[in-house]
Amino acid sequence: MYLDKMLEFSDAQSLAATSASAEVVSDDICDLGTGETNAFGTAILPEPGNAGSLIWHTLVSTAHAGGGSAAMIVELITKSAATSMSASGTILDTFTIANATVAGTHYQRPVPMAAMAASDRYMAVLYRGLTDQTDALVVDSWISMDRNLTDSNKGAIQT
């Protein structure tokens, strides 16, 4: 797999009208590549990096504006097939965007590649409604090789 400046999963992805238990897959899914073999016939498994060398970012562009207790669970997942990215995949990491989270809040976490199943080829972000329906939540999510690489130079860092 090749990494460009930003490997984006979500670019201003709207999660408006996501209700409790609803699942929304990121706009983009990363194909980590097929299991090729080297010159000795040994399988080369998709492995984009070691834990800590890749950073998963999620930036809240537009915060939830309504009342209630709307919250969103955000999961970095891998799966062997891209046709049905869902919670049944391998969950590498997860966190919650609370109702009170403000626009500009930036979450960043090391990608724990050791948790990835050997058969997993595809990576995506899964957003799941936790409580009430969201009304205006918009997020960006990407992977970089640098903690300081953001598509916005503002925002509180959450880890």
NORZI-V652359 format. One line per field, one symbol per residue. phi: phi as a letter, one per 20 degrees, with the letter a starting at -180 (. if undefined). burial: # if it has 16 or more other ideal C-beta (glycine too) atoms within 10 Angstrom, else .. A space follows every 50 residues. Layout:
BEGIN
phi: ???
burial: ???
END
This chain:
BEGIN
phi: .ddegceeeccleedfmeegmfdceggdceefoefedefenefdefbfre gneddedcdeecefdeemcgbcedceccbfcefbfbfffeeeabbcefge fegnfcebbfeeffeffgefddcbdddcfecffecbfccdbbdcdbfeec ebecofedc
burial: .....######.###..#.....###.###.#............##.#.. ...###########.....##########.....#...##.#..#.#.#. #.#.#######.#..#...#############.##.########.....# #...#....
END
